[in-house]
Amino acid sequence: MSTTPITVSIERTVDPARIAEATAWMQTGINLATHYPGFLGSGWVRAGADSTTWHMLYRFSDAAALLEWEQSPERSWWLESGSGFVSEQKTERRTGIEGWFDEPTEVMVEFAGAVSEAPPRWKQATTIWLGFFPLNLVFTYLVTWLVPGWDALAILPRVLITTLCLTPIMTYFLLPAITRALRRWLAPAR
């Protein structure tokens, strides 16, 4: 079997009365595939806001890894669980030179409609730190002040609670705002 990565594109039609269920179903399929060796990633998009046509992509490191996923009991169960509201229309497989998402010759990131090179890792790390340090400091101060016995709690539960609270704040609020504020520094015009 080939050791070239394989990308599979599947076009599906979804019952418009069961969009919420189909959305959860699609994500479940992705979550199941992530546990298989050779899984390189996946995603899905709808053709439009009112469209019943959805496109799903997934990629595996080689044909053997893809076959293991495609013949798995988890995938069979998943496909069967969606059979009442999703139907497969078309499937394409791409490999090698014709494959999707092959290693780009240069990394590009889009900022406000302009395309530029990705920022260096040290700038990305600095940006994350600029959000995380003050957020963590404020959180630690507030929790220590508001929650009696916080300092007596073992380190593992404290770190677990802290990261569970702060990761969504960083991901959805602080990091996007900091990235926008620093976009000229992260990706200076050439």
Disulfide bonds with the S-S distance in Angstrom:
none
